[in-house]
Each structure stands twice: as C-alpha cells, then as structure tokens.
Amino acid sequence: MYKYDEIDQQIVNERVEQYRDQTRRYLAKELTEDEFRPLRLQNGLYIQRQAPMLRIAVPYGMLSSKQLHKLADIAKKYDKGYGHFSTRQNLQLNWPKLEDTPDILAELATVEMHAIQTSGNCIRNITTDQFAGVAPDEIVDPRVLAEIIRQWSTFHPEFALLPRKFKIAVSGTKDDRAVVQMHDIGMEFFLDKNNKLAIKVWVGGGLGRTPILGTVIHEHLEWQHALTYCEAIIRIYNLHGRRDNAYKARIKILVKALGIDEFKRQVEAEWAHLKDAPNTITEAELARVSKHFEAMPYENLPAQDASFDAAISSNPAFATWVKRSIHAHKTPGYRAVTLSLKPHGSAPGDATSEQMHVVADLAEKYGFGELRVSHEQNLILADVKLSDLLTVWEKARAHGLATPNIGLLTDIICCPGGDFCSLANAKSIPIAVAIQQQFDNLDYLHDIGDIELNISGCMNACGHHHIGHIGILGVDKDGSEWYQVTIGGSQGNYASIGNVIGPSFSAEEMPSVVQKLIEVYIKERTAEERFIDTAKRLGIAPFKAHVYAEKNANKVEVTV
C-alpha cells in the first residue's frame, strides 16, 4: 500500500496543528459556530444527533495492520470502544468529544492517516474494488491511479467549495465491484485493441433524493489524461452546478438538465485548455507513485493444498465459511478472505476495538500486514495462504468475525440511521437487526442464495438502498418512522435502480415484508436464478401482490 514520504507527512502534521488552533479558538469563543463549521467539516467532524462524529479517511479502502491497531486504540481511548466502517470505505467514530478531536488527528498522523476531505462540499475519498491487486479478473491494478487522483484532489484550491460533495470511483476489473456507475465520476480502466491502458469515463451518477446511474462521457480516454479530464468535468460542474438548492446541487442534476451531449461539449471545450497542461500524468509520475506501493513477497506455492482440502472434507462449518467468505486470487496458493462485520444481532459495519486488534493481528501474521475495507462494510485479508485458512477461520470465529453470510440476506449494508445521524428520518440499525433475527437460520439463508439488502435512514442513501436487490428507505410520515421498500436494484456491470413496490410499512412489519418477498422468489425462481434475476424477469407485480395481500384483505373486511 502507499507509504508516505516526507512531504506527505509534513502536510498532514501541519493540518493537525492548524486544526488544533482552530478548535482552541472555537472553544475559547474566539470563533463563532458559523465560522468553525466549515473548518471542522474540512477535517471530518460532524455534529450528529447524540454527539460529534469523526470520519477518518481510508483511501481506496487500504489499511495497514499498524493503522488498524491505532484505530482500535483511538476507539477505546476516545470513543466507546468501537468504530463503524462506512460505504465510503472509511471509519466513523460516533462518540468522540470535540475537545479531543485534535489529539485524535495527531495520533492518526503518526500512522499516516487523517480525516481530510471526508466531509464538506469537496472531492471525497477515492474508492475502488476491495480486491484490487489480487483479483483474477483484474485488467490493471487501479490503486496507483487512485492514489494519483487522491494527491491531485487533496487541498485542490479550485474545488474546495463545490456546489455539493463529489465522489470518484475507479475500477480495473472485468466485473465492476466499485459501483462506478453510481458516482459523480466513475473511471473504468481497460486495455484497448493496441494493448494500451485506457479509461471509460462515466459521469453524473449518484443516489440520494434523485437516484441516477451515470452516463458514459468518454469511451476511450488515454490514462495520461485522467486528471485533466476530471478537472474539466469538475470545472464545468463548479461553474454551472446549483448552489441555491442543496437537493439539486449534485452533478447528476446538471448533466440531466444540460443533456449529456451539451455537457460533453462544454467539458471537451474546457479540456482543450487542459489536455497537455502540467496535470497530464507522465510515465515518470506513474513510476514515482508506483514505488510507494510495496510488492507482496508471495511464495511459490502449489495451486492446491492437501491440509486445506482435508479440512474442507472433515469440517462442515469451515466448509460453509469457505463457500461464502473465500475468494479467488491471481497468485497460486493464495486466497482473499472477507471477514464479516455482520454477525446476527449487531449493527452492520461495526467493529469493536478488540475485533480491530484481532483483524490487525491476522493481517500481520497471515496477510503481509495489509487489509481492506469494502463498500459492503466488511474487512478483507487479501493475501492468505491456503494452508493458513483454517487457522484464520478459527481465530476469526472466536471473535465474531466469521459469520458465513457474505453475499447472503443478512450481509446487510446499513447506514447508522436515526440512532446517530441528525439527517435521518428513521432508524436503520434496529431494522437490520430485526431482519437478521427473522432470518437467523443459516441453512435457510444458503437456500435463498445470493441477495443484497441495503438500508438507508433517509434520502441521502448512505446505505445504498437504491441499488439493493431489496432496498429499504426510512421515511417520515406524520412524525412517525416508516419504511419504503424497493426491489430490482443492483450494482456491477449491469447496475440498476430499484422500483418502489407500494406504500410504506411500519418498523414492526419490515421483517415479515422481507419474508414475503423471499417467499415469492422461492416459489417463482428457476434453478439458476438469483433473487435479482427473478425480480427483473417477473417485475414487481407478484411481489407487490403477495406483500400487500393481507393488508388489502383487511381493508375489504373493514369496508364490509
């Protein structure tokens, strides 16, 4: 992973001291709330429903074991002993004291971490595939270009106060696991017919109040122009994006208002001034940043391991975990491991300080000291030997990190919701826990098969409910918490936005609503179909009819 040089470290250290003085002046009442607000947001500090929330940057989801140990220590010392891994591959602390935040940032700086640009109307954390660098279907490792984009965007003075937040995702695989189509800018790396690295550029994607999938603005961009083309796009957005209405301020609204042809025309005209400017990436710059990523010292191992095969045959619980949590690796004898942060009965994405220490230890001993955060809110050990998988499972299982539900119904993506977030209309975590309890039979979960259920507490869609096979959105209804349900959303190469099935439900109804959706799927599926396949083939009608059948029957009885 990327290692700081002296300049990187100096920048982060200076920002800590700057923020420390800003916080001191605010606490001394030398700065007003309005004056301090943009300063704290630039350093990842929100004021939530119960307490401040500090969002710590995890660039493109990469962490070292040393960094995770530090996050664990910080969570125990300054918070309530846990942290929340978010869909932006960051870590959030929900209970820090405002006066402690400068000390937290200072401790983060000692392990090459910060909270810069994790909030506010700026370019946010660059995200990518959690299996970057090890995925067998990878065309190009996207992390070097992701780092170059991160360095370019950090403290970019022209884009420090955009109309709204701005999100960029990059992907270098055949199968998109970075959801590039739902970002303000999505960059899909590929090799062209001349075996040259090129980029398909998507623009104008986003969820929230108006969910829109991105549109391709450039089919074949030479990689050297990644920064200048992004700069041209964001300049047009910065010039014309709505600043009078926060709900219409994202670039997706501008792209739809102008139309992709006119938007592209303006971008291309702006790019003509930038194309060969200093931000054009050179081979030398690519090589410079590449040197900061240390190659993994892989051993020359056989593709199969007898002890692993024996454990699979003799231990059904281990075999079940392997089926859901182990992923192919481009290097023979190695696998990637997803550690579930979704044990039944707990808030999805949360990890205790103890669990973080355990994962860091596992990464040190079995994963070259590196790990990843996925946008599905789990942790990944990317480089584990086949011969070590049984031991990793045993240690992870002992600490609640080996629930074999990856990709299943209870592997729920969930925002913090109304328990924490001041923007939320409804609670998310209790709904997730109730659904986990409803589907607490692992045999039944495995029979249902691959399915994605996403929950958001408000229209900001931090839980990505629009692209869940089943999506749940918390809404306010006369001061009460209700939940709107969509089906048919999906991520990946064939991303789609889900469709609302009908009127909203109470919190108490949600587990049975999901149960009824699953019942339709099990009844109607063909042998090879996943839930999303059946939902797209049938449409919402049969699902809607079964879910609302009892309500409609009750209405008839009352009418009679």
MOCORCOR-V794362 format. One record per pair of residues at least 24 apart in sequence whose ideal C-beta (glycine too) atoms are under 7 Angstrom apart, sorted by the first residue. I is the first residue (numbers start at 0). J is the second residue. If there is no record, write none. Layout:
i=I j=J
i=I j=J
This chain:
i=0 j=61
i=0 j=63
i=0 j=292
i=0 j=369
i=1 j=146
i=1 j=291
i=1 j=292
i=2 j=291
i=3 j=111
i=11 j=108
i=11 j=113
i=12 j=108
i=14 j=113
i=14 j=115
i=15 j=101
i=15 j=104
i=15 j=105
i=15 j=108
i=18 j=42
i=18 j=101
i=18 j=104
i=19 j=101
i=22 j=100
i=22 j=101
i=26 j=98
i=37 j=119
i=40 j=118
i=40 j=119
i=41 j=119
i=42 j=104
i=42 j=114
i=42 j=115
i=43 j=114
i=43 j=117
i=43 j=118
i=44 j=100
i=45 j=118
i=47 j=93
i=47 j=419
i=47 j=420
i=47 j=421
i=48 j=419
i=48 j=420
i=48 j=421
i=49 j=419
i=50 j=93
i=50 j=94
i=51 j=95
i=51 j=97
i=52 j=91
i=52 j=92
i=52 j=93
i=52 j=419
i=53 j=92
i=53 j=95
i=53 j=100
i=53 j=103
i=53 j=114
i=54 j=89
i=54 j=91
i=54 j=114
i=54 j=117
i=54 j=118
i=55 j=89
i=55 j=90
i=55 j=107
i=55 j=112
i=55 j=114
i=55 j=117
i=56 j=89
i=56 j=112
i=56 j=113
i=56 j=114
i=56 j=115
i=56 j=117
i=56 j=124
i=57 j=88
i=57 j=89
i=57 j=90
i=57 j=372
i=58 j=124
i=58 j=125
i=58 j=149
i=59 j=88
i=59 j=125
i=59 j=126
i=59 j=127
i=59 j=142
i=59 j=145
i=60 j=88
i=60 j=126
i=60 j=127
i=60 j=129
i=60 j=371
i=60 j=372
i=60 j=373
i=61 j=369
i=61 j=371
i=62 j=370
i=62 j=372
i=63 j=368
i=63 j=369
i=64 j=359
i=64 j=362
i=64 j=363
i=64 j=368
i=64 j=370
i=65 j=110
i=66 j=110
i=66 j=112
i=67 j=355
i=67 j=358
i=67 j=359
i=67 j=370
i=68 j=356
i=68 j=359
i=69 j=106
i=69 j=107
i=69 j=110
i=70 j=355
i=71 j=352
i=71 j=355
i=71 j=356
i=71 j=359
i=73 j=103
i=73 j=106
i=74 j=352
i=75 j=352
i=77 j=103
i=80 j=351
i=80 j=352
i=81 j=349
i=81 j=350
i=81 j=351
i=81 j=352
i=82 j=350
i=83 j=348
i=83 j=349
i=83 j=415
i=84 j=340
i=84 j=348
i=84 j=350
i=84 j=372
i=84 j=376
i=85 j=348
i=85 j=376
i=86 j=374
i=86 j=376
i=86 j=412
i=86 j=461
i=86 j=462
i=86 j=463
i=87 j=123
i=87 j=124
i=87 j=126
i=88 j=124
i=88 j=126
i=88 j=372
i=88 j=374
i=89 j=117
i=89 j=124
i=93 j=415
i=93 j=419
i=115 j=153
i=116 j=153
i=120 j=160
i=120 j=161
i=120 j=162
i=120 j=163
i=120 j=164
i=121 j=158
i=121 j=159
i=121 j=161
i=121 j=164
i=121 j=165
i=122 j=152
i=122 j=155
i=122 j=158
i=122 j=165
i=122 j=167
i=123 j=164
i=123 j=165
i=123 j=166
i=125 j=149
i=125 j=167
i=125 j=169
i=126 j=168
i=126 j=177
i=126 j=374
i=127 j=168
i=127 j=169
i=127 j=170
i=127 j=177
i=128 j=170
i=128 j=172
i=128 j=176
i=128 j=177
i=129 j=176
i=129 j=371
i=129 j=372
i=129 j=373
i=129 j=379
i=130 j=176
i=130 j=326
i=130 j=335
i=130 j=381
i=131 j=171
i=132 j=381
i=133 j=328
i=133 j=329
i=133 j=335
i=133 j=381
i=133 j=382
i=134 j=172
i=134 j=329
i=135 j=327
i=135 j=329
i=136 j=172
i=136 j=173
i=136 j=174
i=137 j=171
i=137 j=172
i=137 j=329
i=138 j=171
i=138 j=172
i=138 j=173
i=138 j=188
i=138 j=189
i=138 j=190
i=139 j=171
i=139 j=188
i=139 j=196
i=140 j=171
i=141 j=169
i=141 j=170
i=141 j=171
i=141 j=188
i=142 j=292
i=143 j=285
i=143 j=288
i=143 j=289
i=143 j=292
i=144 j=169
i=144 j=222
i=144 j=225
i=145 j=169
i=146 j=288
i=147 j=280
i=147 j=288
i=148 j=225
i=148 j=226
i=151 j=226
i=151 j=278
i=158 j=233
i=158 j=237
i=161 j=237
i=161 j=240
i=162 j=240
i=162 j=241
i=162 j=242
i=162 j=248
i=163 j=245
i=163 j=248
i=163 j=249
i=165 j=233
i=174 j=491
i=174 j=492
i=175 j=491
i=175 j=492
i=178 j=374
i=178 j=466
i=178 j=490
i=178 j=494
i=180 j=204
i=180 j=212
i=180 j=213
i=180 j=494
i=181 j=205
i=181 j=206
i=181 j=212
i=181 j=213
i=181 j=466
i=181 j=494
i=182 j=213
i=183 j=249
i=183 j=250
i=184 j=229
i=184 j=232
i=185 j=213
i=186 j=225
i=191 j=219
i=196 j=222
i=197 j=221
i=197 j=222
i=198 j=222
i=198 j=225
i=200 j=228
i=202 j=232
i=202 j=250
i=202 j=254
i=203 j=250
i=203 j=251
i=203 j=254
i=203 j=255
i=204 j=251
i=205 j=249
i=205 j=251
i=206 j=460
i=206 j=463
i=206 j=465
i=207 j=249
i=207 j=458
i=207 j=459
i=207 j=460
i=208 j=246
i=208 j=458
i=209 j=251
i=209 j=252
i=210 j=465
i=210 j=496
i=211 j=251
i=211 j=255
i=212 j=494
i=212 j=496
i=214 j=254
i=214 j=259
i=216 j=259
i=216 j=263
i=216 j=266
i=222 j=280
i=223 j=279
i=223 j=280
i=224 j=274
i=224 j=279
i=225 j=280
i=226 j=278
i=226 j=280
i=227 j=270
i=227 j=273
i=227 j=274
i=227 j=276
i=227 j=278
i=227 j=279
i=228 j=270
i=230 j=273
i=230 j=278
i=231 j=266
i=231 j=269
i=231 j=270
i=231 j=273
i=232 j=266
i=234 j=269
i=235 j=262
i=235 j=265
i=235 j=266
i=235 j=269
i=295 j=367
i=295 j=382
i=296 j=367
i=297 j=330
i=297 j=333
i=300 j=331
i=300 j=332
i=300 j=384
i=301 j=331
i=301 j=332
i=302 j=331
i=302 j=332
i=304 j=332
i=304 j=385
i=304 j=386
i=306 j=386
i=307 j=385
i=307 j=386
i=307 j=388
i=307 j=389
i=310 j=389
i=317 j=389
i=317 j=392
i=319 j=403
i=320 j=392
i=320 j=401
i=320 j=403
i=321 j=388
i=323 j=403
i=323 j=404
i=323 j=405
i=323 j=406
i=323 j=407
i=324 j=403
i=324 j=405
i=325 j=388
i=332 j=384
i=332 j=385
i=333 j=382
i=333 j=383
i=333 j=384
i=334 j=383
i=334 j=385
i=334 j=388
i=335 j=379
i=335 j=380
i=335 j=381
i=336 j=379
i=336 j=380
i=336 j=383
i=336 j=391
i=337 j=377
i=337 j=379
i=337 j=405
i=338 j=377
i=338 j=378
i=338 j=380
i=338 j=395
i=338 j=400
i=339 j=377
i=339 j=400
i=339 j=401
i=339 j=402
i=339 j=404
i=339 j=405
i=339 j=410
i=340 j=376
i=340 j=377
i=340 j=378
i=341 j=402
i=341 j=404
i=341 j=409
i=341 j=410
i=341 j=411
i=342 j=399
i=342 j=402
i=343 j=402
i=343 j=409
i=343 j=435
i=343 j=436
i=343 j=439
i=344 j=432
i=344 j=435
i=344 j=436
i=346 j=428
i=347 j=376
i=347 j=411
i=347 j=412
i=347 j=413
i=347 j=431
i=348 j=376
i=348 j=413
i=353 j=398
i=354 j=398
i=354 j=399
i=354 j=400
i=357 j=394
i=357 j=398
i=357 j=400
i=358 j=400
i=361 j=391
i=361 j=394
i=361 j=395
i=365 j=391
i=375 j=410
i=375 j=412
i=376 j=412
i=377 j=405
i=403 j=441
i=404 j=444
i=406 j=449
i=407 j=444
i=407 j=447
i=407 j=450
i=408 j=438
i=408 j=444
i=408 j=447
i=408 j=450
i=408 j=452
i=409 j=435
i=409 j=438
i=409 j=444
i=411 j=452
i=411 j=454
i=412 j=453
i=412 j=462
i=412 j=463
i=412 j=467
i=413 j=454
i=413 j=462
i=414 j=455
i=414 j=456
i=414 j=461
i=414 j=462
i=416 j=456
i=416 j=473
i=417 j=456
i=417 j=473
i=420 j=456
i=422 j=457
i=422 j=459
i=423 j=456
i=423 j=457
i=423 j=473
i=424 j=456
i=424 j=457
i=424 j=473
i=424 j=474
i=424 j=475
i=424 j=480
i=425 j=456
i=425 j=473
i=425 j=474
i=425 j=480
i=425 j=481
i=425 j=482
i=426 j=456
i=426 j=473
i=426 j=480
i=427 j=454
i=427 j=455
i=427 j=456
i=427 j=462
i=427 j=473
i=429 j=506
i=430 j=454
i=430 j=471
i=430 j=482
i=430 j=506
i=430 j=509
i=433 j=509
i=433 j=510
i=434 j=509
i=434 j=510
i=434 j=513
i=437 j=510
i=437 j=513
i=437 j=514
i=447 j=517
i=448 j=529
i=449 j=529
i=450 j=529
i=450 j=530
i=465 j=496
i=465 j=497
i=466 j=490
i=466 j=494
i=466 j=496
i=467 j=497
i=468 j=530
i=468 j=531
i=468 j=534
i=469 j=513
i=469 j=516
i=470 j=497
i=471 j=509
i=474 j=503
i=476 j=503
i=480 j=506
i=481 j=505
i=482 j=506
i=482 j=509
i=484 j=512
i=486 j=516
i=486 j=534
i=486 j=539
i=486 j=542
i=487 j=534
i=487 j=535
i=489 j=531
i=498 j=539
i=500 j=539
i=500 j=542
i=500 j=543
i=500 j=546
i=501 j=543
i=501 j=547
i=512 j=546
i=515 j=545
i=515 j=546
i=516 j=542
i=516 j=546
i=518 j=545
i=519 j=545
